[in-house]
Amino acid sequence: MKKSKQAPLIEFKGSTAPVIVVTLRSLEPEALHSAAQEIFGDSHFFDGDAGLLELAHAGEQERADWDTICQCFARHGLKVIGVRGGNPALQASAQAAGLPVFPVDERSQRPAPQAAPSQAAPEPDPTPPQPATEAAPAALGAPDPGPRRTLIVDRPLRSGQQVYARGCDLVVLAAVNPGAEVIADGNIHIYAPLRGRALAGATGDSKARIFTTRFEAELVSVAGVYRTFETGVPDNLAAQPVQVKLGADASSLLLEPLKLD
């Protein structure tokens, strides 16, 4: 009698599992905690996503409190799985703390979260994306530029409420009130007042944009580059249609009046 062929106990397959690359320009736990708190508040922003710490811009520091740094991101739902870049001593200290060191991928450098002033920019293209099938998971640190499906929200969002359009664009048809937060891996379109926080390109898509018909935001962010408005929105943008996108250097935000006619 012929024996049936059994599947091998171990198989190796290529994968494009999504990993979020977090560029750090400081390794001081208190500074990182403050920066993360300003961006995410008390929200569990990520949902157990894997995170890779980019150390290329972390300076010449040779050691770090890796446990505290990992806990800082874990508070917001991001599980740090390793590091890349940085000097050999810093990499050695990460390995000693149980964090693997990954090779540098030059194609997937990401901007670190940082405050950004508004600047002039070329005429925008306000055409909304067409609904499509959901994009496949991105390769390590490299967002898929292909078409995405769209999540539509048609109710007002109150303070403390959060909507996350994971892997897709977000369309909001009612007000995002102060203290509310809308997040998308792709673009955000708000056909109503934006009075809360809006974070587009949450997994690093530098081409993502934010559109709103009435700009009164507390914070906006694209691919981790953010700007807050504690002292108020600039007069030329206040209560106006506005689009938000990254500048050419991918380290500053451009806020522009949006022409609707």
Secondary structure, 3 states (H helix, E strand, C coil): CCCCCCCCCCCCCCCCCCCEEEECCCCCHHHHHHHHHHHHCCCCCCCCEEEEEECCCCCCCCCCCHHHHHHHHHCCCEEEEEEECCCHHHHHHHHHCCCCEECCCHHHCCCCCCECCCCCCCCCCCCCCCCCCCCCCCECCECCCCCCCEEEECCCECCCCEEEECCCEEEECCCECCCCEEEECCCEEEEEEECCEEEECCCCCCCCCEEEEEECCCEEEECCEEEECCCCCCCCCCCCCEEEEECCCCCCEEEEECCCC
